[in-house]
Amino acid sequence: MAGDHWHQNPDQDVIFSSEHGGLTDPVGFSRTFDRLVKGAGVRRITVRLARHTCGTLLAFLKVRPKVAQAILRHSQISMTMDVYTHVAGDSEREAVAMLAELLEDPLIG
């Protein structure tokens, strides 16, 4: 869409660019992100939290870890799996359900 105005330096491998291809202004990007979140009518979250949410949703959807790594643009799979993917598997869900049931027991709670 920028046509002849598009320019990106060879060393700039960015996820989000300015409208003409350069680096984005972080403050301007955050303002735009906040406006989009507000317009969507969802709870306000930070860009960082949106990345964590994306990683977690990709894991929930059983997207292969290497694909999630590529989407999140991480150079190390450990960053994707250890930091950005928060998953409660079936075992964890079952344990929490049992704990909730135990705490609702009138003899205990």
Backbone atoms as SQL, in Angstrom:
CREATE TABLE atoms (id INTEGER PRIMARY KEY, chain TEXT, resi INTEGER, resn TEXT, atom TEXT, x REAL, y REAL, z REAL);
INSERT INTO atoms VALUES
  (1, 'A', 1, 'MET', 'N', 0.815, -1.188, 0.000),
  (2, 'A', 1, 'MET', 'CA', 0.000, 0.000, 0.000),
  (3, 'A', 1, 'MET', 'C', 0.862, 1.257, 0.000),
  (4, 'A', 2, 'ALA', 'N', 2.068, 1.191, 0.586),
  (5, 'A', 2, 'ALA', 'CA', 2.929, 2.366, 0.653),
  (6, 'A', 2, 'ALA', 'C', 3.586, 2.655, -0.688),
  (7, 'A', 3, 'GLY', 'N', 3.640, 1.667, -1.564),
  (8, 'A', 3, 'GLY', 'CA', 4.206, 1.859, -2.894),
  (9, 'A', 3, 'GLY', 'C', 5.658, 2.299, -2.855),
  (10, 'A', 4, 'ASP', 'N', 5.964, 3.369, -3.570),
  (11, 'A', 4, 'ASP', 'CA', 7.339, 3.872, -3.650),
  (12, 'A', 4, 'ASP', 'C', 7.852, 4.423, -2.324),
  (13, 'A', 5, 'HIS', 'N', 6.960, 4.676, -1.377),
  (14, 'A', 5, 'HIS', 'CA', 7.364, 5.222, -0.080),
  (15, 'A', 5, 'HIS', 'C', 7.899, 4.143, 0.867),
  (16, 'A', 6, 'TRP', 'N', 7.722, 2.863, 0.504),
  (17, 'A', 6, 'TRP', 'CA', 8.160, 1.766, 1.374),
  (18, 'A', 6, 'TRP', 'C', 9.679, 1.670, 1.392),
  (19, 'A', 7, 'HIS', 'N', 10.238, 1.597, 2.582),
  (20, 'A', 7, 'HIS', 'CA', 11.677, 1.419, 2.727),
  (21, 'A', 7, 'HIS', 'C', 11.954, 0.696, 4.035),
  (22, 'A', 8, 'GLN', 'N', 12.744, -0.349, 3.947),
  (23, 'A', 8, 'GLN', 'CA', 13.171, -1.065, 5.146),
  (24, 'A', 8, 'GLN', 'C', 14.623, -1.445, 4.978),
  (25, 'A', 9, 'ASN', 'N', 15.439, -1.088, 5.974),
  (26, 'A', 9, 'ASN', 'CA', 16.860, -1.419, 5.920),
  (27, 'A', 9, 'ASN', 'C', 17.041, -2.931, 5.960),
  (28, 'A', 10, 'PRO', 'N', 18.070, -3.454, 5.291),
  (29, 'A', 10, 'PRO', 'CA', 18.293, -4.908, 5.267),
  (30, 'A', 10, 'PRO', 'C', 18.463, -5.522, 6.655),
  (31, 'A', 11, 'ASP', 'N', 18.968, -4.744, 7.620),
  (32, 'A', 11, 'ASP', 'CA', 19.193, -5.281, 8.965),
  (33, 'A', 11, 'ASP', 'C', 17.958, -5.171, 9.860),
  (34, 'A', 12, 'GLN', 'N', 16.845, -4.686, 9.334),
  (35, 'A', 12, 'GLN', 'CA', 15.620, -4.525, 10.115),
  (36, 'A', 12, 'GLN', 'C', 14.647, -5.651, 9.792),
  (37, 'A', 13, 'ASP', 'N', 14.626, -6.649, 10.654),
  (38, 'A', 13, 'ASP', 'CA', 13.692, -7.760, 10.505),
  (39, 'A', 13, 'ASP', 'C', 12.642, -7.581, 11.592),
  (40, 'A', 14, 'VAL', 'N', 11.636, -6.771, 11.311),
  (41, 'A', 14, 'VAL', 'CA', 10.678, -6.394, 12.342),
  (42, 'A', 14, 'VAL', 'C', 9.340, -7.089, 12.140),
  (43, 'A', 15, 'ILE', 'N', 8.636, -7.303, 13.245),
  (44, 'A', 15, 'ILE', 'CA', 7.299, -7.894, 13.203),
  (45, 'A', 15, 'ILE', 'C', 6.296, -6.831, 12.779),
  (46, 'A', 16, 'PHE', 'N', 6.387, -5.664, 13.403),
  (47, 'A', 16, 'PHE', 'CA', 5.512, -4.544, 13.084),
  (48, 'A', 16, 'PHE', 'C', 6.383, -3.412, 12.563),
  (49, 'A', 17, 'SER', 'N', 6.031, -2.872, 11.428),
  (50, 'A', 17, 'SER', 'CA', 6.786, -1.758, 10.865),
  (51, 'A', 17, 'SER', 'C', 5.921, -0.508, 10.885),
  (52, 'A', 18, 'SER', 'N', 6.564, 0.621, 10.633),
  (53, 'A', 18, 'SER', 'CA', 5.795, 1.842, 10.441),
  (54, 'A', 18, 'SER', 'C', 5.062, 1.716, 9.109),
  (55, 'A', 19, 'GLU', 'N', 4.222, 2.663, 8.810),
  (56, 'A', 19, 'GLU', 'CA', 3.430, 2.563, 7.573),
  (57, 'A', 19, 'GLU', 'C', 4.283, 2.627, 6.315),
  (58, 'A', 20, 'HIS', 'N', 5.563, 3.035, 6.476),
  (59, 'A', 20, 'HIS', 'CA', 6.454, 3.117, 5.326),
  (60, 'A', 20, 'HIS', 'C', 7.601, 2.109, 5.408),
  (61, 'A', 21, 'GLY', 'N', 7.531, 1.181, 6.359),
  (62, 'A', 21, 'GLY', 'CA', 8.507, 0.110, 6.413),
  (63, 'A', 21, 'GLY', 'C', 9.584, 0.233, 7.461),
  (64, 'A', 22, 'GLY', 'N', 9.734, 1.362, 8.086),
  (65, 'A', 22, 'GLY', 'CA', 10.773, 1.538, 9.101),
  (66, 'A', 22, 'GLY', 'C', 10.341, 1.013, 10.456),
  (67, 'A', 23, 'LEU', 'N', 11.176, 1.259, 11.450),
  (68, 'A', 23, 'LEU', 'CA', 10.860, 0.845, 12.811),
  (69, 'A', 23, 'LEU', 'C', 9.685, 1.653, 13.350),
  (70, 'A', 24, 'THR', 'N', 8.877, 1.014, 14.178),
  (71, 'A', 24, 'THR', 'CA', 7.739, 1.706, 14.762),
  (72, 'A', 24, 'THR', 'C', 8.171, 2.479, 15.994),
  (73, 'A', 25, 'ASP', 'N', 7.421, 3.521, 16.274),
  (74, 'A', 25, 'ASP', 'CA', 7.601, 4.265, 17.517),
  (75, 'A', 25, 'ASP', 'C', 6.876, 3.472, 18.604),
  (76, 'A', 26, 'PRO', 'N', 7.587, 3.011, 19.652),
  (77, 'A', 26, 'PRO', 'CA', 6.939, 2.176, 20.669),
  (78, 'A', 26, 'PRO', 'C', 5.734, 2.835, 21.337),
  (79, 'A', 27, 'VAL', 'N', 5.823, 4.130, 21.611),
  (80, 'A', 27, 'VAL', 'CA', 4.709, 4.823, 22.261),
  (81, 'A', 27, 'VAL', 'C', 3.501, 4.880, 21.324),
  (82, 'A', 28, 'GLY', 'N', 3.753, 5.213, 20.074),
  (83, 'A', 28, 'GLY', 'CA', 2.669, 5.256, 19.097),
  (84, 'A', 28, 'GLY', 'C', 2.044, 3.890, 18.885),
  (85, 'A', 29, 'PHE', 'N', 2.882, 2.863, 18.856),
  (86, 'A', 29, 'PHE', 'CA', 2.368, 1.504, 18.692),
  (87, 'A', 29, 'PHE', 'C', 1.479, 1.131, 19.868),
  (88, 'A', 30, 'SER', 'N', 1.926, 1.445, 21.091),
  (89, 'A', 30, 'SER', 'CA', 1.124, 1.124, 22.280),
  (90, 'A', 30, 'SER', 'C', -0.211, 1.853, 22.262),
  (91, 'A', 31, 'ARG', 'N', -0.193, 3.109, 21.833),
  (92, 'A', 31, 'ARG', 'CA', -1.452, 3.868, 21.747),
  (93, 'A', 31, 'ARG', 'C', -2.401, 3.219, 20.735),
  (94, 'A', 32, 'THR', 'N', -1.865, 2.833, 19.596),
  (95, 'A', 32, 'THR', 'CA', -2.683, 2.182, 18.572),
  (96, 'A', 32, 'THR', 'C', -3.231, 0.858, 19.091),
  (97, 'A', 33, 'PHE', 'N', -2.373, 0.084, 19.750),
  (98, 'A', 33, 'PHE', 'CA', -2.799, -1.198, 20.316),
  (99, 'A', 33, 'PHE', 'C', -3.910, -0.979, 21.340),
  (100, 'A', 34, 'ASP', 'N', -3.728, 0.003, 22.229),
  (101, 'A', 34, 'ASP', 'CA', -4.748, 0.293, 23.243),
  (102, 'A', 34, 'ASP', 'C', -6.077, 0.685, 22.592),
  (103, 'A', 35, 'ARG', 'N', -6.016, 1.471, 21.523),
  (104, 'A', 35, 'ARG', 'CA', -7.223, 1.899, 20.827),
  (105, 'A', 35, 'ARG', 'C', -7.932, 0.689, 20.203),
  (106, 'A', 36, 'LEU', 'N', -7.155, -0.220, 19.627),
  (107, 'A', 36, 'LEU', 'CA', -7.748, -1.419, 19.029),
  (108, 'A', 36, 'LEU', 'C', -8.385, -2.317, 20.087),
  (109, 'A', 37, 'VAL', 'N', -7.713, -2.464, 21.228),
  (110, 'A', 37, 'VAL', 'CA', -8.262, -3.277, 22.322),
  (111, 'A', 37, 'VAL', 'C', -9.573, -2.666, 22.817),
  (112, 'A', 38, 'LYS', 'N', -9.578, -1.349, 23.012),
  (113, 'A', 38, 'LYS', 'CA', -10.788, -0.669, 23.474),
  (114, 'A', 38, 'LYS', 'C', -11.909, -0.828, 22.456),
  (115, 'A', 39, 'GLY', 'N', -11.588, -0.662, 21.174),
  (116, 'A', 39, 'GLY', 'CA', -12.591, -0.804, 20.126),
  (117, 'A', 39, 'GLY', 'C', -13.155, -2.210, 20.032),
  (118, 'A', 40, 'ALA', 'N', -12.337, -3.204, 20.398),
  (119, 'A', 40, 'ALA', 'CA', -12.801, -4.591, 20.360),
  (120, 'A', 40, 'ALA', 'C', -13.696, -4.920, 21.549),
  (121, 'A', 41, 'GLY', 'N', -13.699, -4.035, 22.547),
  (122, 'A', 41, 'GLY', 'CA', -14.552, -4.258, 23.706),
  (123, 'A', 41, 'GLY', 'C', -14.065, -5.355, 24.628),
  (124, 'A', 42, 'VAL', 'N', -12.767, -5.599, 24.627),
  (125, 'A', 42, 'VAL', 'CA', -12.206, -6.621, 25.513),
  (126, 'A', 42, 'VAL', 'C', -11.394, -5.954, 26.621),
  (127, 'A', 43, 'ARG', 'N', -11.069, -6.743, 27.632),
  (128, 'A', 43, 'ARG', 'CA', -10.282, -6.234, 28.753),
  (129, 'A', 43, 'ARG', 'C', -8.933, -5.736, 28.245),
  (130, 'A', 44, 'ARG', 'N', -8.477, -4.594, 28.774),
  (131, 'A', 44, 'ARG', 'CA', -7.213, -4.019, 28.354),
  (132, 'A', 44, 'ARG', 'C', -6.055, -4.887, 28.827),
  (133, 'A', 45, 'ILE', 'N', -5.181, -5.215, 27.896),
  (134, 'A', 45, 'ILE', 'CA', -3.968, -5.944, 28.208),
  (135, 'A', 45, 'ILE', 'C', -2.799, -5.252, 27.527),
  (136, 'A', 46, 'THR', 'N', -1.605, -5.570, 27.973),
  (137, 'A', 46, 'THR', 'CA', -0.410, -5.009, 27.351),
  (138, 'A', 46, 'THR', 'C', -0.033, -5.826, 26.123),
  (139, 'A', 47, 'VAL', 'N', 0.820, -5.263, 25.296),
  (140, 'A', 47, 'VAL', 'CA', 1.311, -5.989, 24.129),
  (141, 'A', 47, 'VAL', 'C', 2.030, -7.252, 24.590),
  (142, 'A', 48, 'ARG', 'N', 2.827, -7.132, 25.649),
  (143, 'A', 48, 'ARG', 'CA', 3.565, -8.285, 26.180),
  (144, 'A', 48, 'ARG', 'C', 2.599, -9.388, 26.605),
  (145, 'A', 49, 'LEU', 'N', 1.535, -9.026, 27.305),
  (146, 'A', 49, 'LEU', 'CA', 0.556, -10.023, 27.725),
  (147, 'A', 49, 'LEU', 'C', -0.155, -10.629, 26.525),
  (148, 'A', 50, 'ALA', 'N', -0.363, -9.841, 25.486),
  (149, 'A', 50, 'ALA', 'CA', -0.982, -10.371, 24.264),
  (150, 'A', 50, 'ALA', 'C', -0.093, -11.451, 23.651),
  (151, 'A', 51, 'ARG', 'N', 1.228, -11.259, 23.715),
  (152, 'A', 51, 'ARG', 'CA', 2.156, -12.274, 23.197),
  (153, 'A', 51, 'ARG', 'C', 2.071, -13.555, 24.035),
  (154, 'A', 52, 'HIS', 'N', 2.003, -13.406, 25.354),
  (155, 'A', 52, 'HIS', 'CA', 1.861, -14.581, 26.220),
  (156, 'A', 52, 'HIS', 'C', 0.541, -15.296, 25.919),
  (157, 'A', 53, 'THR', 'N', -0.524, -14.529, 25.739),
  (158, 'A', 53, 'THR', 'CA', -1.830, -15.103, 25.426),
  (159, 'A', 53, 'THR', 'C', -1.777, -15.845, 24.101),
  (160, 'A', 54, 'CYS', 'N', -1.127, -15.249, 23.124),
  (161, 'A', 54, 'CYS', 'CA', -0.984, -15.901, 21.813),
  (162, 'A', 54, 'CYS', 'C', -0.267, -17.239, 21.964),
  (163, 'A', 55, 'GLY', 'N', 0.846, -17.261, 22.690),
  (164, 'A', 55, 'GLY', 'CA', 1.592, -18.502, 22.898),
  (165, 'A', 55, 'GLY', 'C', 0.751, -19.563, 23.580),
  (166, 'A', 56, 'THR', 'N', 0.007, -19.155, 24.602),
  (167, 'A', 56, 'THR', 'CA', -0.834, -20.089, 25.341),
  (168, 'A', 56, 'THR', 'C', -1.965, -20.621, 24.462),
  (169, 'A', 57, 'LEU', 'N', -2.591, -19.748, 23.679),
  (170, 'A', 57, 'LEU', 'CA', -3.670, -20.199, 22.795),
  (171, 'A', 57, 'LEU', 'C', -3.150, -21.133, 21.711),
  (172, 'A', 58, 'LEU', 'N', -1.955, -20.849, 21.190),
  (173, 'A', 58, 'LEU', 'CA', -1.370, -21.749, 20.193),
  (174, 'A', 58, 'LEU', 'C', -1.131, -23.137, 20.800),
  (175, 'A', 59, 'ALA', 'N', -0.647, -23.177, 22.034),
  (176, 'A', 59, 'ALA', 'CA', -0.436, -24.461, 22.711),
  (177, 'A', 59, 'ALA', 'C', -1.771, -25.171, 22.951),
  (178, 'A', 60, 'PHE', 'N', -2.786, -24.423, 23.378),
  (179, 'A', 60, 'PHE', 'CA', -4.116, -24.990, 23.603),
  (180, 'A', 60, 'PHE', 'C', -4.664, -25.606, 22.324),
  (181, 'A', 61, 'LEU', 'N', -4.374, -24.954, 21.188),
  (182, 'A', 61, 'LEU', 'CA', -4.827, -25.454, 19.890),
  (183, 'A', 61, 'LEU', 'C', -3.946, -26.579, 19.351),
  (184, 'A', 62, 'LYS', 'N', -2.944, -26.961, 20.148),
  (185, 'A', 62, 'LYS', 'CA', -2.013, -28.034, 19.807),
  (186, 'A', 62, 'LYS', 'C', -1.199, -27.730, 18.550),
  (187, 'A', 63, 'VAL', 'N', -0.882, -26.435, 18.366),
  (188, 'A', 63, 'VAL', 'CA', 0.007, -26.020, 17.283),
  (189, 'A', 63, 'VAL', 'C', 1.410, -26.508, 17.633),
  (190, 'A', 64, 'ARG', 'N', 2.103, -27.071, 16.671),
  (191, 'A', 64, 'ARG', 'CA', 3.455, -27.575, 16.927),
  (192, 'A', 64, 'ARG', 'C', 4.343, -26.462, 17.482),
  (193, 'A', 65, 'PRO', 'N', 5.186, -26.781, 18.472),
  (194, 'A', 65, 'PRO', 'CA', 6.041, -25.768, 19.097),
  (195, 'A', 65, 'PRO', 'C', 6.896, -24.974, 18.117),
  (196, 'A', 66, 'LYS', 'N', 7.445, -25.614, 17.090),
  (197, 'A', 66, 'LYS', 'CA', 8.281, -24.884, 16.129),
  (198, 'A', 66, 'LYS', 'C', 7.453, -23.869, 15.338),
  (199, 'A', 67, 'VAL', 'N', 6.193, -24.183, 15.081),
  (200, 'A', 67, 'VAL', 'CA', 5.315, -23.244, 14.395),
  (201, 'A', 67, 'VAL', 'C', 5.018, -22.058, 15.311),
  (202, 'A', 68, 'ALA', 'N', 4.724, -22.348, 16.589),
  (203, 'A', 68, 'ALA', 'CA', 4.488, -21.273, 17.557),
  (204, 'A', 68, 'ALA', 'C', 5.735, -20.396, 17.692),
  (205, 'A', 69, 'GLN', 'N', 6.904, -21.018, 17.720),
  (206, 'A', 69, 'GLN', 'CA', 8.155, -20.270, 17.786),
  (207, 'A', 69, 'GLN', 'C', 8.271, -19.310, 16.604),
  (208, 'A', 70, 'ALA', 'N', 7.920, -19.781, 15.427),
  (209, 'A', 70, 'ALA', 'CA', 7.998, -18.934, 14.227),
  (210, 'A', 70, 'ALA', 'C', 6.983, -17.793, 14.297),
  (211, 'A', 71, 'ILE', 'N', 5.778, -18.078, 14.757),
  (212, 'A', 71, 'ILE', 'CA', 4.743, -17.042, 14.855),
  (213, 'A', 71, 'ILE', 'C', 5.162, -15.971, 15.857),
  (214, 'A', 72, 'LEU', 'N', 5.717, -16.405, 16.994),
  (215, 'A', 72, 'LEU', 'CA', 6.131, -15.456, 18.035),
  (216, 'A', 72, 'LEU', 'C', 7.494, -14.834, 17.756),
  (217, 'A', 73, 'ARG', 'N', 8.171, -15.324, 16.703),
  (218, 'A', 73, 'ARG', 'CA', 9.467, -14.787, 16.262),
  (219, 'A', 73, 'ARG', 'C', 10.555, -14.927, 17.328),
  (220, 'A', 74, 'HIS', 'N', 10.584, -16.064, 17.999),
  (221, 'A', 74, 'HIS', 'CA', 11.636, -16.329, 18.977),
  (222, 'A', 74, 'HIS', 'C', 12.790, -17.057, 18.304),
  (223, 'A', 75, 'SER', 'N', 14.012, -16.686, 18.670),
  (224, 'A', 75, 'SER', 'CA', 15.170, -17.370, 18.096),
  (225, 'A', 75, 'SER', 'C', 15.430, -18.701, 18.804),
  (226, 'A', 76, 'GLN', 'N', 14.955, -18.840, 20.029),
  (227, 'A', 76, 'GLN', 'CA', 15.163, -20.063, 20.812),
  (228, 'A', 76, 'GLN', 'C', 13.811, -20.690, 21.163),
  (229, 'A', 77, 'ILE', 'N', 13.673, -21.990, 20.928),
  (230, 'A', 77, 'ILE', 'CA', 12.431, -22.687, 21.265),
  (231, 'A', 77, 'ILE', 'C', 12.178, -22.646, 22.766),
  (232, 'A', 78, 'SER', 'N', 13.238, -22.580, 23.566),
  (233, 'A', 78, 'SER', 'CA', 13.072, -22.527, 25.018),
  (234, 'A', 78, 'SER', 'C', 12.327, -21.263, 25.435),
  (235, 'A', 79, 'MET', 'N', 12.529, -20.165, 24.741),
  (236, 'A', 79, 'MET', 'CA', 11.796, -18.931, 25.055),
  (237, 'A', 79, 'MET', 'C', 10.311, -19.146, 24.816),
  (238, 'A', 80, 'THR', 'N', 9.981, -19.778, 23.721),
  (239, 'A', 80, 'THR', 'CA', 8.583, -20.038, 23.394),
  (240, 'A', 80, 'THR', 'C', 7.950, -20.963, 24.420),
  (241, 'A', 81, 'MET', 'N', 8.630, -22.040, 24.724),
  (242, 'A', 81, 'MET', 'CA', 8.037, -23.070, 25.578),
  (243, 'A', 81, 'MET', 'C', 8.083, -22.729, 27.063),
  (244, 'A', 82, 'ASP', 'N', 9.176, -22.129, 27.515),
  (245, 'A', 82, 'ASP', 'CA', 9.342, -21.890, 28.948),
  (246, 'A', 82, 'ASP', 'C', 8.781, -20.561, 29.426),
  (247, 'A', 83, 'VAL', 'N', 8.735, -19.569, 28.567),
  (248, 'A', 83, 'VAL', 'CA', 8.335, -18.229, 28.996),
  (249, 'A', 83, 'VAL', 'C', 6.973, -17.827, 28.447),
  (250, 'A', 84, 'TYR', 'N', 6.698, -18.123, 27.179),
  (251, 'A', 84, 'TYR', 'CA', 5.504, -17.596, 26.536),
  (252, 'A', 84, 'TYR', 'C', 4.354, -18.587, 26.415),
  (253, 'A', 85, 'THR', 'N', 4.529, -19.809, 26.859),
  (254, 'A', 85, 'THR', 'CA', 3.470, -20.804, 26.743),
  (255, 'A', 85, 'THR', 'C', 3.044, -21.243, 28.133),
  (256, 'A', 86, 'HIS', 'N', 1.829, -20.886, 28.502),
  (257, 'A', 86, 'HIS', 'CA', 1.287, -21.233, 29.818),
  (258, 'A', 86, 'HIS', 'C', 0.147, -22.211, 29.589),
  (259, 'A', 87, 'VAL', 'N', 0.392, -23.460, 29.908),
  (260, 'A', 87, 'VAL', 'CA', -0.579, -24.495, 29.584),
  (261, 'A', 87, 'VAL', 'C', -0.957, -25.282, 30.827),
  (262, 'A', 88, 'ALA', 'N', -2.227, -25.483, 30.975),
  (263, 'A', 88, 'ALA', 'CA', -2.721, -26.400, 31.993),
  (264, 'A', 88, 'ALA', 'C', -3.201, -27.636, 31.248),
  (265, 'A', 89, 'GLY', 'N', -2.442, -28.699, 31.381),
  (266, 'A', 89, 'GLY', 'CA', -2.806, -29.941, 30.715),
  (267, 'A', 89, 'GLY', 'C', -3.914, -30.660, 31.449),
  (268, 'A', 90, 'ASP', 'N', -4.292, -31.806, 30.940),
  (269, 'A', 90, 'ASP', 'CA', -5.376, -32.580, 31.538),
  (270, 'A', 90, 'ASP', 'C', -5.067, -32.949, 32.978),
  (271, 'A', 91, 'SER', 'N', -3.811, -33.291, 33.275),
  (272, 'A', 91, 'SER', 'CA', -3.439, -33.674, 34.644),
  (273, 'A', 91, 'SER', 'C', -3.635, -32.515, 35.603),
  (274, 'A', 92, 'GLU', 'N', -3.202, -31.329, 35.189),
  (275, 'A', 92, 'GLU', 'CA', -3.342, -30.155, 36.045),
  (276, 'A', 92, 'GLU', 'C', -4.810, -29.800, 36.256),
  (277, 'A', 93, 'ARG', 'N', -5.583, -29.854, 35.179),
  (278, 'A', 93, 'ARG', 'CA', -7.016, -29.545, 35.289),
  (279, 'A', 93, 'ARG', 'C', -7.713, -30.526, 36.234),
  (280, 'A', 94, 'GLU', 'N', -7.370, -31.799, 36.114),
  (281, 'A', 94, 'GLU', 'CA', -7.966, -32.818, 36.980),
  (282, 'A', 94, 'GLU', 'C', -7.588, -32.587, 38.440),
  (283, 'A', 95, 'ALA', 'N', -6.335, -32.246, 38.696),
  (284, 'A', 95, 'ALA', 'CA', -5.880, -31.994, 40.065),
  (285, 'A', 95, 'ALA', 'C', -6.599, -30.789, 40.670),
  (286, 'A', 96, 'VAL', 'N', -6.778, -29.727, 39.892),
  (287, 'A', 96, 'VAL', 'CA', -7.464, -28.535, 40.385),
  (288, 'A', 96, 'VAL', 'C', -8.933, -28.848, 40.655),
  (289, 'A', 97, 'ALA', 'N', -9.552, -29.634, 39.795),
  (290, 'A', 97, 'ALA', 'CA', -10.956, -30.018, 40.002),
  (291, 'A', 97, 'ALA', 'C', -11.097, -30.819, 41.295),
  (292, 'A', 98, 'MET', 'N', -10.166, -31.747, 41.556),
  (293, 'A', 98, 'MET', 'CA', -10.213, -32.529, 42.796),
  (294, 'A', 98, 'MET', 'C', -10.010, -31.632, 44.011),
  (295, 'A', 99, 'LEU', 'N', -9.086, -30.681, 43.897),
  (296, 'A', 99, 'LEU', 'CA', -8.838, -29.753, 45.003),
  (297, 'A', 99, 'LEU', 'C', -10.081, -28.915, 45.274),
  (298, 'A', 100, 'ALA', 'N', -10.736, -28.425, 44.241),
  (299, 'A', 100, 'ALA', 'CA', -11.959, -27.635, 44.391),
  (300, 'A', 100, 'ALA', 'C', -13.042, -28.459, 45.057),
  (301, 'A', 101, 'GLU', 'N', -13.186, -29.696, 44.630),
  (302, 'A', 101, 'GLU', 'CA', -14.187, -30.593, 45.211),
  (303, 'A', 101, 'GLU', 'C', -13.899, -30.815, 46.696),
  (304, 'A', 102, 'LEU', 'N', -12.632, -31.016, 47.019),
  (305, 'A', 102, 'LEU', 'CA', -12.242, -31.227, 48.409),
  (306, 'A', 102, 'LEU', 'C', -12.549, -29.998, 49.249),
  (307, 'A', 103, 'LEU', 'N', -12.262, -28.830, 48.747),
  (308, 'A', 103, 'LEU', 'CA', -12.500, -27.596, 49.493),
  (309, 'A', 103, 'LEU', 'C', -13.982, -27.280, 49.657),
  (310, 'A', 104, 'GLU', 'N', -14.827, -27.825, 48.773),
  (311, 'A', 104, 'GLU', 'CA', -16.274, -27.615, 48.889),
  (312, 'A', 104, 'GLU', 'C', -16.921, -28.621, 49.853),
  (313, 'A', 105, 'ASP', 'N', -16.163, -29.587, 50.315),
  (314, 'A', 105, 'ASP', 'CA', -16.678, -30.606, 51.225),
  (315, 'A', 105, 'ASP', 'C', -17.040, -29.938, 52.562),
  (316, 'A', 106, 'PRO', 'N', -18.287, -30.101, 53.028),
  (317, 'A', 106, 'PRO', 'CA', -18.705, -29.441, 54.272),
  (318, 'A', 106, 'PRO', 'C', -17.918, -29.906, 55.502),
  (319, 'A', 107, 'LEU', 'N', -17.383, -31.088, 55.457),
  (320, 'A', 107, 'LEU', 'CA', -16.595, -31.571, 56.601),
  (321, 'A', 107, 'LEU', 'C', -15.223, -30.890, 56.676),
  (322, 'A', 108, 'ILE', 'N', -14.760, -30.378, 55.551),
  (323, 'A', 108, 'ILE', 'CA', -13.435, -29.744, 55.510),
  (324, 'A', 108, 'ILE', 'C', -13.557, -28.220, 55.506),
  (325, 'A', 109, 'GLY', 'N', -14.370, -27.713, 54.586),
  (326, 'A', 109, 'GLY', 'CA', -14.448, -26.269, 54.393),
  (327, 'A', 109, 'GLY', 'C', -15.469, -25.627, 55.222);
